[in-house]
Amino acid sequence: MDINQLSKKIKNKLLKDTSIKEVKIIDNTYKHLKHNSHQKGKFHIKLEINSDRLKKTNRVQSNKVIYKILSEELKIYIHSLQISFI
């Protein structure tokens, strides 16, 4: 799977949650290509999520919601996930 396919899949899954209004996906994989832990086919992704509900909950709880939604992608395609709520 390439980053465009993965981005589309992530957006579709996250936007099914009615509290999430918008998702911006930033691919930071290029910053980690020379790291010893870099795995081909796994991505370093930053998510900027617009959600009033998740922004109001504590960081641990809101991240758990995102990790649960993206559990399959985290196992297979995502090496690193950074989440910010805007």
N, CA, C and O atoms as a Tinker XYZ file with bonds, in Angstrom:
   344  protein
     1  N      0.854000   -1.175000    0.000000    73     2
     2  CA     0.000000    0.000000    0.000000    64     1     3
     3  C      0.898000    1.236000    0.000000    63     2     4     5
     4  O      1.876000    1.304000    0.745000    81     3
     5  N      0.560000    2.196000   -0.832000    73     3     6
     6  CA     1.332000    3.445000   -0.838000    64     5     7
     7  C      0.656000    4.467000    0.081000    63     6     8     9
     8  O     -0.439000    4.235000    0.591000    81     7
     9  N      1.329000    5.592000    0.278000    73     7    10
    10  CA     0.856000    6.596000    1.229000    64     9    11
    11  C     -0.490000    7.197000    0.811000    63    10    12    13
    12  O     -1.305000    7.535000    1.669000    81    11
    13  N     -0.729000    7.331000   -0.484000    73    11    14
    14  CA    -2.011000    7.893000   -0.929000    64    13    15
    15  C     -3.166000    6.965000   -0.596000    63    14    16    17
    16  O     -4.219000    7.417000   -0.146000    81    15
    17  N     -2.976000    5.677000   -0.815000    73    15    18
    18  CA    -4.020000    4.701000   -0.483000    64    17    19
    19  C     -4.251000    4.664000    1.026000    63    18    20    21
    20  O     -5.390000    4.636000    1.492000    81    19
    21  N     -3.150000    4.665000    1.782000    73    19    22
    22  CA    -3.255000    4.634000    3.234000    64    21    23
    23  C     -3.946000    5.892000    3.758000    63    22    24    25
    24  O     -4.794000    5.808000    4.646000    81    23
    25  N     -3.594000    7.045000    3.220000    73    23    26
    26  CA    -4.218000    8.302000    3.648000    64    25    27
    27  C     -5.719000    8.289000    3.418000    63    26    28    29
    28  O     -6.496000    8.718000    4.271000    81    27
    29  N     -6.110000    7.798000    2.271000    73    27    30
    30  CA    -7.543000    7.722000    1.940000    64    29    31
    31  C     -8.267000    6.785000    2.917000    63    30    32    33
    32  O     -9.355000    7.097000    3.401000    81    31
    33  N     -7.650000    5.645000    3.194000    73    31    34
    34  CA    -8.251000    4.678000    4.118000    64    33    35
    35  C     -8.377000    5.265000    5.525000    63    34    36    37
    36  O     -9.405000    5.102000    6.182000    81    35
    37  N     -7.332000    5.943000    5.978000    73    35    38
    38  CA    -7.345000    6.553000    7.309000    64    37    39
    39  C     -8.426000    7.626000    7.391000    63    38    40    41
    40  O     -9.202000    7.653000    8.346000    81    39
    41  N     -8.480000    8.503000    6.403000    73    39    42
    42  CA    -9.502000    9.567000    6.404000    64    41    43
    43  C    -10.904000    8.984000    6.439000    63    42    44    45
    44  O    -11.744000    9.429000    7.221000    81    43
    45  N    -11.161000    7.991000    5.595000    73    43    46
    46  CA   -12.491000    7.379000    5.561000    64    45    47
    47  C    -12.872000    6.795000    6.910000    63    46    48    49
    48  O    -14.000000    6.976000    7.368000    81    47
    49  N    -11.949000    6.099000    7.548000    73    47    50
    50  CA   -12.241000    5.499000    8.850000    64    49    51
    51  C    -12.487000    6.560000    9.918000    63    50    52    53
    52  O    -13.441000    6.462000   10.689000    81    51
    53  N    -11.628000    7.567000    9.959000    73    51    54
    54  CA   -11.760000    8.585000   11.001000    64    53    55
    55  C    -13.002000    9.445000   10.815000    63    54    56    57
    56  O    -13.642000    9.829000   11.794000    81    55
    57  N    -13.346000    9.748000    9.580000    73    55    58
    58  CA   -14.505000   10.616000    9.341000    64    57    59
    59  C    -15.832000    9.905000    9.580000    63    58    60    61
    60  O    -16.879000   10.551000    9.616000    81    59
    61  N    -15.802000    8.587000    9.743000    73    59    62
    62  CA   -17.023000    7.861000   10.122000    64    61    63
    63  C    -17.427000    8.199000   11.557000    63    62    64    65
    64  O    -18.601000    8.107000   11.914000    81    63
    65  N    -16.454000    8.589000   12.377000    73    63    66
    66  CA   -16.735000    9.046000   13.734000    64    65    67
    67  C    -17.378000   10.423000   13.597000    63    66    68    69
    68  O    -16.744000   11.362000   13.115000    81    67
    69  N    -18.617000   10.543000   14.013000    73    67    70
    70  CA   -19.378000   11.771000   13.778000    64    69    71
    71  C    -18.815000   12.990000   14.495000    63    70    72    73
    72  O    -19.160000   14.121000   14.153000    81    71
    73  N    -17.952000   12.775000   15.486000    73    71    74
    74  CA   -17.386000   13.936000   16.195000    64    73    75
    75  C    -16.172000   14.511000   15.471000    63    74    76    77
    76  O    -15.715000   15.605000   15.802000    81    75
    77  N    -15.650000   13.789000   14.495000    73    75    78
    78  CA   -14.474000   14.264000   13.764000    64    77    79
    79  C    -14.941000   15.023000   12.526000    63    78    80    81
    80  O    -15.625000   14.476000   11.661000    81    79
    81  N    -14.554000   16.295000   12.463000    73    79    82
    82  CA   -14.992000   17.160000   11.368000    64    81    83
    83  C    -14.022000   17.147000   10.194000    63    82    84    85
    84  O    -14.435000   17.214000    9.037000    81    83
    85  N    -12.736000   17.061000   10.499000    73    83    86
    86  CA   -11.716000   17.170000    9.460000    64    85    87
    87  C    -10.459000   16.428000    9.900000    63    86    88    89
    88  O    -10.142000   16.374000   11.088000    81    87
    89  N     -9.742000   15.855000    8.923000    73    87    90
    90  CA    -8.493000   15.148000    9.192000    64    89    91
    91  C     -7.449000   15.593000    8.177000    63    90    92    93
    92  O     -7.686000   15.567000    6.970000    81    91
    93  N     -6.301000   15.997000    8.681000    73    91    94
    94  CA    -5.171000   16.306000    7.804000    64    93    95
    95  C     -4.088000   15.277000    8.099000    63    94    96    97
    96  O     -3.740000   15.042000    9.256000    81    95
    97  N     -3.557000   14.666000    7.041000    73    95    98
    98  CA    -2.543000   13.631000    7.189000    64    97    99
    99  C     -1.235000   14.138000    6.589000    63    98   100   101
   100  O     -1.184000   14.570000    5.437000    81    99
   101  N     -0.187000   14.075000    7.392000    73    99   102
   102  CA     1.138000   14.518000    6.956000    64   101   103
   103  C      2.073000   13.313000    7.012000    63   102   104   105
   104  O      2.213000   12.675000    8.055000    81   103
   105  N      2.709000   13.008000    5.884000    73   103   106
   106  CA     3.647000   11.893000    5.814000    64   105   107
   107  C      5.047000   12.396000    6.159000    63   106   108   109
   108  O      5.645000   13.159000    5.400000    81   107
   109  N      5.562000   11.964000    7.304000    73   107   110
   110  CA     6.900000   12.347000    7.739000    64   109   111
   111  C      7.912000   11.212000    7.557000    63   110   112   113
   112  O      8.992000   11.250000    8.146000    81   111
   113  N      7.583000   10.230000    6.769000    73   111   114
   114  CA     8.445000    9.070000    6.574000    64   113   115
   115  C      9.821000    9.479000    6.064000    63   114   116   117
   116  O     10.830000    8.902000    6.469000    81   115
   117  N      9.867000   10.456000    5.192000    73   115   118
   118  CA    11.134000   10.876000    4.599000    64   117   119
   119  C     12.161000   11.297000    5.651000    63   118   120   121
   120  O     13.365000   11.219000    5.409000    81   119
   121  N     11.693000   11.737000    6.805000    73   119   122
   122  CA    12.603000   12.167000    7.872000    64   121   123
   123  C     13.297000   10.984000    8.552000    63   122   124   125
   124  O     14.267000   11.174000    9.285000    81   123
   125  N     12.806000    9.773000    8.313000    73   123   126
   126  CA    13.272000    8.594000    9.050000    64   125   127
   127  C     13.882000    7.513000    8.160000    63   126   128   129
   128  O     14.184000    6.419000    8.637000    81   127
   129  N     14.062000    7.802000    6.894000    73   127   130
   130  CA    14.540000    6.795000    5.946000    64   129   131
   131  C     15.898000    6.211000    6.312000    63   130   132   133
   132  O     16.155000    5.040000    6.031000    81   131
   133  N     16.766000    6.991000    6.927000    73   131   134
   134  CA    18.113000    6.506000    7.252000    64   133   135
   135  C     18.230000    5.954000    8.671000    63   134   136   137
   136  O     19.319000    5.563000    9.090000    81   135
   137  N     17.135000    5.917000    9.405000    73   135   138
   138  CA    17.170000    5.368000   10.764000    64   137   139
   139  C     17.295000    3.853000   10.710000    63   138   140   141
   140  O     16.770000    3.210000    9.801000    81   139
   141  N     17.984000    3.293000   11.677000    73   139   142
   142  CA    18.148000    1.837000   11.735000    64   141   143
   143  C     16.817000    1.109000   11.869000    63   142   144   145
   144  O     16.665000   -0.008000   11.376000    81   143
   145  N     15.858000    1.735000   12.532000    73   143   146
   146  CA    14.567000    1.091000   12.774000    64   145   147
   147  C     13.575000    1.265000   11.621000    63   146   148   149
   148  O     12.452000    0.766000   11.694000    81   147
   149  N     13.983000    1.974000   10.551000    73   147   150
   150  CA    13.066000    2.188000    9.425000    64   149   151
   151  C     12.725000    0.863000    8.751000    63   150   152   153
   152  O     13.608000    0.059000    8.451000    81   151
   153  N     11.443000    0.652000    8.518000    73   151   154
   154  CA    10.965000   -0.553000    7.839000    64   153   155
   155  C     10.274000   -0.143000    6.556000    63   154   156   157
   156  O      9.352000    0.673000    6.570000    81   155
   157  N     10.718000   -0.706000    5.454000    73   155   158
   158  CA    10.104000   -0.405000    4.164000    64   157   159
   159  C      8.626000   -0.798000    4.208000    63   158   160   161
   160  O      8.278000   -1.883000    4.675000    81   159
   161  N      7.769000    0.087000    3.720000    73   159   162
   162  CA     6.334000   -0.187000    3.717000    64   161   163
   163  C      5.605000    0.279000    4.964000    63   162   164   165
   164  O      4.382000    0.164000    5.050000    81   163
   165  N      6.352000    0.807000    5.937000    73   163   166
   166  CA     5.736000    1.350000    7.151000    64   165   167
   167  C      5.973000    2.852000    7.168000    63   166   168   169
   168  O      7.049000    3.329000    6.807000    81   167
   169  N      4.959000    3.581000    7.588000    73   167   170
   170  CA     4.976000    5.033000    7.471000    64   169   171
   171  C      5.019000    5.729000    8.824000    63   170   172   173
   172  O      4.550000    5.202000    9.832000    81   171
   173  N      5.591000    6.920000    8.818000    73   171   174
   174  CA     5.591000    7.833000    9.967000    64   173   175
   175  C      4.572000    8.914000    9.621000    63   174   176   177
   176  O      4.778000    9.706000    8.701000    81   175
   177  N      3.491000    8.935000   10.358000    73   175   178
   178  CA     2.362000    9.796000   10.005000    64   177   179
   179  C      2.016000   10.742000   11.155000    63   178   180   181
   180  O      2.051000   10.378000   12.330000    81   179
   181  N      1.685000   11.957000   10.765000    73   179   182
   182  CA     1.159000   12.932000   11.722000    64   181   183
   183  C     -0.286000   13.213000   11.332000    63   182   184   185
   184  O     -0.582000   13.488000   10.170000    81   183
   185  N     -1.181000   13.142000   12.310000    73   183   186
   186  CA    -2.590000   13.444000   12.089000    64   185   187
   187  C     -2.941000   14.745000   12.801000    63   186   188   189
   188  O     -2.596000   14.944000   13.965000    81   187
   189  N     -3.621000   15.611000   12.094000    73   187   190
   190  CA    -4.201000   16.810000   12.703000    64   189   191
   191  C     -5.703000   16.641000   12.582000    63   190   192   193
   192  O     -6.257000   16.659000   11.483000    81   191
   193  N     -6.351000   16.476000   13.716000    73   191   194
   194  CA    -7.767000   16.118000   13.751000    64   193   195
   195  C     -8.582000   17.250000   14.361000    63   194   196   197
   196  O     -8.278000   17.740000   15.449000    81   195
   197  N     -9.613000   17.650000   13.649000    73   195   198
   198  CA   -10.527000   18.674000   14.136000    64   197   199
   199  C    -11.744000   17.963000   14.727000    63   198   200   201
   200  O    -12.584000   17.427000   14.004000    81   199
   201  N    -11.815000   17.974000   16.051000    73   199   202
   202  CA   -12.927000   17.348000   16.755000    64   201   203
   203  C    -13.110000   18.039000   18.100000    63   202   204   205
   204  O    -12.241000   17.965000   18.969000    81   203
   205  N    -14.230000   18.701000   18.261000    73   203   206
   206  CA   -14.495000   19.383000   19.531000    64   205   207
   207  C    -14.564000   18.390000   20.686000    63   206   208   209
   208  O    -14.045000   18.653000   21.770000    81   207
   209  N    -15.204000   17.252000   20.451000    73   207   210
   210  CA   -15.355000   16.254000   21.519000    64   209   211
   211  C    -14.004000   15.698000   21.953000    63   210   212   213
   212  O    -13.723000   15.635000   23.150000    81   211
   213  N    -13.170000   15.297000   21.009000    73   211   214
   214  CA   -11.878000   14.717000   21.358000    64   213   215
   215  C    -10.925000   15.755000   21.935000    63   214   216   217
   216  O    -10.070000   15.431000   22.760000    81   215
   217  N    -11.072000   16.983000   21.508000    73   215   218
   218  CA   -10.243000   18.062000   22.037000    64   217   219
   219  C    -10.561000   18.323000   23.512000    63   218   220   221
   220  O     -9.688000   18.738000   24.275000    81   219
   221  N    -11.796000   18.082000   23.904000    73   219   222
   222  CA   -12.222000   18.338000   25.284000    64   221   223
   223  C    -11.859000   17.202000   26.239000    63   222   224   225
   224  O    -11.778000   17.416000   27.449000    81   223
   225  N    -11.640000   15.994000   25.707000    73   223   226
   226  CA   -11.270000   14.876000   26.578000    64   225   227
   227  C     -9.769000   14.915000   26.823000    63   226   228   229
   228  O     -9.034000   15.612000   26.123000    81   227
   229  N     -9.319000   14.159000   27.825000    73   227   230
   230  CA    -7.878000   14.170000   28.091000    64   229   231
   231  C     -7.132000   13.448000   26.967000    63   230   232   233
   232  O     -7.712000   12.644000   26.237000    81   231
   233  N     -5.867000   13.741000   26.846000    73   231   234
   234  CA    -5.057000   13.275000   25.729000    64   233   235
   235  C     -5.017000   11.751000   25.630000    63   234   236   237
   236  O     -5.109000   11.198000   24.534000    81   235
   237  N     -4.884000   11.085000   26.746000    73   235   238
   238  CA    -4.819000    9.619000   26.739000    64   237   239
   239  C     -6.108000    9.032000   26.177000    63   238   240   241
   240  O     -6.066000    8.140000   25.330000    81   239
   241  N     -7.241000    9.522000   26.637000    73   239   242
   242  CA    -8.532000    8.999000   26.168000    64   241   243
   243  C     -8.764000    9.298000   24.692000    63   242   244   245
   244  O     -9.233000    8.432000   23.953000    81   243
   245  N     -8.443000   10.502000   24.258000    73   243   246
   246  CA    -8.658000   10.844000   22.854000    64   245   247
   247  C     -7.734000   10.034000   21.940000    63   246   248   249
   248  O     -8.145000    9.609000   20.861000    81   247
   249  N     -6.490000    9.820000   22.370000    73   247   250
   250  CA    -5.580000    8.996000   21.576000    64   249   251
   251  C     -6.055000    7.546000   21.505000    63   250   252   253
   252  O     -5.903000    6.892000   20.474000    81   251
   253  N     -6.623000    7.050000   22.588000    73   251   254
   254  CA    -7.156000    5.680000   22.594000    64   253   255
   255  C     -8.255000    5.517000   21.552000    63   254   256   257
   256  O     -8.339000    4.484000   20.888000    81   255
   257  N     -9.091000    6.532000   21.412000    73   255   258
   258  CA   -10.160000    6.491000   20.411000    64   257   259
   259  C     -9.558000    6.341000   19.017000    63   258   260   261
   260  O    -10.017000    5.514000   18.229000    81   259
   261  N     -8.540000    7.130000   18.710000    73   259   262
   262  CA    -7.900000    7.097000   17.392000    64   261   263
   263  C     -7.180000    5.771000   17.183000    63   262   264   265
   264  O     -7.276000    5.179000   16.108000    81   263
   265  N     -6.465000    5.300000   18.193000    73   263   266
   266  CA    -5.753000    4.029000   18.078000    64   265   267
   267  C     -6.719000    2.864000   17.853000    63   266   268   269
   268  O     -6.409000    1.931000   17.112000    81   267
   269  N     -7.858000    2.918000   18.475000    73   267   270
   270  CA    -8.855000    1.854000   18.288000    64   269   271
   271  C     -9.382000    1.871000   16.848000    63   270   272   273
   272  O     -9.503000    0.820000   16.218000    81   271
   273  N     -9.690000    3.044000   16.340000    73   271   274
   274  CA   -10.200000    3.170000   14.970000    64   273   275
   275  C     -9.160000    2.683000   13.960000    63   274   276   277
   276  O     -9.510000    2.053000   12.962000    81   275
   277  N     -7.898000    2.969000   14.214000    73   275   278
   278  CA    -6.831000    2.650000   13.263000    64   277   279
   279  C     -6.017000    1.412000   13.666000    63   278   280   281
   280  O     -4.869000    1.268000   13.245000    81   279
   281  N     -6.590000    0.531000   14.463000    73   279   282
   282  CA    -5.832000   -0.610000   14.987000    64   281   283
   283  C     -5.230000   -1.483000   13.880000    63   282   284   285
   284  O     -4.080000   -1.908000   13.994000    81   283
   285  N     -5.968000   -1.748000   12.841000    73   283   286
   286  CA    -5.469000   -2.576000   11.735000    64   285   287
   287  C     -4.293000   -1.895000   11.019000    63   286   288   289
   288  O     -3.275000   -2.530000   10.743000    81   287
   289  N     -4.441000   -0.631000   10.730000    73   287   290
   290  CA    -3.401000    0.115000   10.033000    64   289   291
   291  C     -2.140000    0.231000   10.881000    63   290   292   293
   292  O     -1.030000    0.189000   10.351000    81   291
   293  N     -2.303000    0.374000   12.185000    73   291   294
   294  CA    -1.152000    0.461000   13.085000    64   293   295
   295  C     -0.349000   -0.838000   13.092000    63   294   296   297
   296  O      0.878000   -0.806000   13.185000    81   295
   297  N     -1.013000   -1.948000   12.997000    73   295   298
   298  CA    -0.324000   -3.244000   12.986000    64   297   299
   299  C      0.451000   -3.463000   11.698000    63   298   300   301
   300  O      1.535000   -4.045000   11.713000    81   299
   301  N     -0.098000   -3.001000   10.588000    73   299   302
   302  CA     0.456000   -3.364000    9.280000    64   301   303
   303  C      1.257000   -2.243000    8.620000    63   302   304   305
   304  O      2.335000   -2.501000    8.084000    81   303
   305  N      0.759000   -1.005000    8.645000    73   303   306
   306  CA     1.301000    0.053000    7.792000    64   305   307
   307  C      1.953000    1.237000    8.513000    63   306   308   309
   308  O      2.709000    1.988000    7.897000    81   307
   309  N      1.674000    1.412000    9.790000    73   307   310
   310  CA     2.138000    2.625000   10.476000    64   309   311
   311  C      3.206000    2.264000   11.503000    63   310   312   313
   312  O      2.973000    1.471000   12.416000    81   311
   313  N      4.374000    2.859000   11.334000    73   311   314
   314  CA     5.459000    2.662000   12.296000    64   313   315
   315  C      5.361000    3.672000   13.436000    63   314   316   317
   316  O      5.622000    3.345000   14.594000    81   315
   317  N      4.982000    4.902000   13.094000    73   315   318
   318  CA     4.921000    5.972000   14.074000    64   317   319
   319  C      3.697000    6.840000   13.792000    63   318   320   321
   320  O      3.417000    7.187000   12.645000    81   319
   321  N      2.976000    7.182000   14.855000    73   319   322
   322  CA     1.783000    7.997000   14.709000    64   321   323
   323  C      1.825000    9.145000   15.715000    63   322   324   325
   324  O      1.915000    8.930000   16.924000    81   323
   325  N      1.760000   10.356000   15.193000    73   323   326
   326  CA     1.713000   11.570000   16.023000    64   325   327
   327  C      0.323000   12.168000   15.815000    63   326   328   329
   328  O     -0.131000   12.327000   14.682000    81   327
   329  N     -0.345000   12.495000   16.917000    73   327   330
   330  CA    -1.724000   12.993000   16.833000    64   329   331
   331  C     -1.820000   14.356000   17.514000    63   330   332   333
   332  O     -1.342000   14.543000   18.633000    81   331
   333  N     -2.442000   15.296000   16.819000    73   331   334
   334  CA    -2.761000   16.571000   17.458000    64   333   335
   335  C     -4.215000   16.899000   17.166000    63   334   336   337
   336  O     -4.731000   16.610000   16.086000    81   335
   337  N     -4.858000   17.501000   18.140000    73   335   338
   338  CA    -6.269000   17.860000   18.010000    64   337   339
   339  C     -6.368000   19.366000   17.900000    63   338   340   341
   340  O     -5.865000   20.103000   18.748000    81   339
   341  N     -7.028000   19.814000   16.834000    73   339   342
   342  CA    -7.115000   21.243000   16.580000    64   341   343
   343  C     -8.558000   21.706000   16.662000    63   342   344
   344  O     -8.838000   22.890000   16.475000    81   343
